[in-house]
Amino acid sequence: MRAAFIVMAVVAVLSVSLRADAGAASAQATLAWRACGGGFECSTLTVPLDYALPAARTVDLALIRKPAAQPAQRIGSLVTNPGGPGGSGVQFARAWAGSLATEITDRFDIVGFDPRGVGESSPVVCHDSLQAYIAADPSPDSQAEWDQLVKVNKDFADACAQKYGDFLQHLGTKDVARDLERIRIALGEPKLTYLGYSYGTAIGQAYLEQFPMNVRAMVLDGAVTLAGDVDGRGLDQSKGFEKAMDAFIADCLKLNCPLTKYGDPAKAVSDLIAKAESAPIPSKTADRPAGPGEVLYGLIEPLYSKGRWFELARAVDAGLSGDGSRLVELTDDYLGRNGNGYDNQSETNIAVNCIDQAASKLPTEYKDYPPVAAEYAKASPRFGSSLATGLTCKFWPAKPDPLGPVTSTGMPPIVVVSTTGDPATPYAWGVAVSKQIPGAVLLTFGGEGHTAYGGRNQCIDAAVNAYLINLKTPPPNTICGDPALLPPADEATPTATPSTTATPNGTASPAPTPRPSGTPTVRPTPRPTRPATPAAPSSGSTGGDGFRFPWFWAMTVVIGLAFAGGGTLIALRRIAADRPPPRTE
């Protein structure tokens, strides 16, 4: 979705340690763990800031683990990342562990870490202008609006550059993967067992590229493809959110949601967008009105989970009635606002994506923007024009070091999980990644929402758990959930001979005849991934009726905060790859 979201620095403000000896930068053999509540233990690992100069500056990574409940049955450590870029793995692990089956928590230490620059790992915090950044019209229709968009992007980049200098150059995913290798060594694991959601799948792929022989098992849920160009991926995401909005509207009509009083819910959504374009919608309880930016993110945020569709309907209804409060609150959810202000996922998102992706070819001058915006709007009427600019990374000081698809060999078979209705990491991406990685197996979830594993569907959980424990991959082309939700051929339906299709209760049934394959347009853009939030346990269905269970989300947040002790909401929202951030190009 629209995404987006140098070099003198005052080094003293960085929480990066400056050490000169090479020994301090070497991988530690052991970690000093301390109790940190809820049965968890916390520790810190020191790693090189620049792996080309390992004896120079270092950065401290925050780690957390919950030891295996049955030490005699312990297999090893299961390391996870929730997505982002910017998701706190420490906060996520606290909530996620409670969503896992006992057969996993009995046998594995559950380990999370905050990647460099995130959370408690020398965080980059420079978002004082975040509200102004978001408030700028994401689809400008005048030179003045374009100039404001240029200003907020430049101001944001300048603020981060002035505070953090060349530290920003070392936040890319290739370095995070090197950190993950140091974590494996420090944990004492001969091989890595890893489960990444959304952007966490990019970390996994970067690790496979650099350390293929050091993997025991790897699950990539909500996979981000690393092939192709930066701008195509943004358009893919935009189409994904259009598809999710269409599913929301169909559900709304079926269940007589609050928007049916306007006749056509689709027109109600379009009218809301137009209303905010005309003038910001006043807020009765929020701290600012809902302009075009807040409306965009207010629509996007609840599309990540079908359990939040009722909130979306209420927010659109309130906005049309002249109160933008709910839309602002949803935007702040998206941006990671908590009682202490905003977390640092927005700046981290930009910092990582501007390194990980090659330069955008989208317009950086207003004269070039209208025709491109019109083309994008054809593909994605509600969201397309908002991502048709190349401004975000134009002002970011760090040099790109783009990721690419895995070319290494020698890794064991891994499992790629992809959801047919995933708006943030489209199904075609999962199909592509499963083909790009040698020996990878695709596990499909026919359902709505972002990512699948961890309490959403018994069939998915059973297949992933069997793989993690016994290293037995599911049969190729296994489908959980509703097979009828497989997309048409031009959206990259899996292509292999029919094998088995797992029904929602986990039993196997004959697979439907596969549709012919198409060539997916799956090209990465710096839109970030959404951090994962553990889902409530389900009966194995495809997710229930979106408007009948608005309590689901509230309970997830309440339970997650109880585990996290008031930690960031980012770790409590269901992913998580790619969430369209504050305008990252």
Disulfide bonds with the S-S distance in Angstrom:
Cys36-Cys42 2.18
Cys126-Cys160 1.95
Cys252-Cys257 1.85
Cys354-Cys393 1.99
Cys459-Cys480 1.95
